[in-house]
Amino acid sequence: MTVLVRLPGVSPYGPVARLQDRLVDLRGAGAIPDTVLLLTHEETITLGRMATDGAVVDGRGVEVVEVARGGEATWHGPGQLVAYPIVRLAGPHKDVHGALAALEQAVIDELAVLGVQGTRDSRNTGVWVDGRKVCSIGIGLRRWVVRHGLALNLDADLGGFGRIRPCGFDADVMTRLADHVDVLPDLDALADAIGGRVASGLGGTAGERVTYPCRDDDDGEAIVRILTGIAAAEDAP
């Protein structure tokens, strides 16, 4: 079973990053179930392992963080849905490229439900609509536990991407779902749908759903307790 954890509101990057690190270790030890975090970040620029010196065009007034994922620079901010799977890959799903493809397919399938045709680019990871990128994807692995994930632009201010060269491109390569549908879906319903598809694509089944904030003052301690409790209940005779 994969637990979907919805972090309501707009989450600061640091506490969520620290929560991810802790959950990856706990999942590797079998202390929590597979989990997908679903959230929206405060404005943040993240730099993957392939980021070059010119990846950030204007970092003034915004947090810039180096992260352990593939890819280059990504912008996060309000109007974007982020999904971080904390999933241990096993069996036929123990495949890095397969995991990336599964995240792409999760978004492509959900866009199709909304009447939008999402596509892949064989040279550039992510999901594209009409030649522009609507969803950035990058993952890291620790002991075959996935971390990081995808960021789907809903009605984000695309001007934020002007701060970076997104994945090495000019900022105008980016698009958002709001420019391709008449009415945006409900955020919580979309998060639930994307989370379920991510879980399925990585070999699991979405089960329990938890809504709880990750705050600066506790770095998700309550979420850890909830997840360890779920794992203990599953293991009980």
Rosetta blueprint (number, residue, H / E / L):
1 M L
2 T E
3 V E
4 L E
5 V E
6 R E
7 L L
8 P L
9 G L
10 V L
11 S E
12 P L
13 Y H
14 G H
15 P H
16 V H
17 A H
18 R H
19 L H
20 Q H
21 D H
22 R H
23 L H
24 V H
25 D H
26 L H
27 R H
28 G H
29 A L
30 G L
31 A L
32 I L
33 P L
34 D E
35 T E
36 V E
37 L E
38 L E
39 L E
40 T L
41 H E
42 E L
43 E L
44 T E
45 I E
46 T E
47 L E
48 G L
49 R L
50 M L
51 A L
52 T L
53 D L
54 G L
55 A L
56 V E
57 V L
58 D L
59 G L
60 R L
61 G L
62 V L
63 E E
64 V E
65 V E
66 E E
67 V L
68 A L
69 R L
70 G L
71 G L
72 E L
73 A E
74 T E
75 W E
76 H E
77 G L
78 P L
79 G L
80 Q E
81 L E
82 V E
83 A E
84 Y E
85 P E
86 I E
87 V L
88 R E
89 L L
90 A L
91 G H
92 P H
93 H H
94 K L
95 D L
96 V H
97 H H
98 G H
99 A H
100 L H
101 A H
102 A H
103 L H
104 E H
105 Q H
106 A H
107 V H
108 I H
109 D H
110 E H
111 L H
112 A H
113 V H
114 L L
115 G L
116 V L
117 Q L
118 G L
119 T E
120 R E
121 D E
122 S L
123 R L
124 N E
125 T E
126 G E
127 V E
128 W E
129 V E
130 D L
131 G L
132 R E
133 K E
134 V E
135 C E
136 S E
137 I E
138 G E
139 I E
140 G E
141 L E
142 R E
143 R L
144 W L
145 V E
146 V E
147 R E
148 H E
149 G E
150 L E
151 A E
152 L E
153 N E
154 L L
155 D L
156 A L
157 D L
158 L H
159 G H
160 G H
161 F H
162 G H
163 R H
164 I E
165 R L
166 P E
167 C L
168 G L
169 F L
170 D L
171 A H
172 D H
173 V H
174 M E
175 T L
176 R L
177 L H
178 A H
179 D H
180 H L
181 V L
182 D L
183 V L
184 L L
185 P L
186 D L
187 L H
188 D H
189 A H
190 L H
191 A H
192 D H
193 A H
194 I H
195 G H
196 G H
197 R H
198 V H
199 A H
200 S H
201 G H
202 L L
203 G L
204 G L
205 T L
206 A E
207 G E
208 E E
209 R E
210 V E
211 T E
212 Y L
213 P L
214 C L
215 R L
216 D L
217 D L
218 D L
219 D L
220 G L
221 E H
222 A H
223 I H
224 V H
225 R H
226 I H
227 L H
228 T H
229 G H
230 I H
231 A H
232 A H
233 A H
234 E H
235 D H
236 A L
237 P L
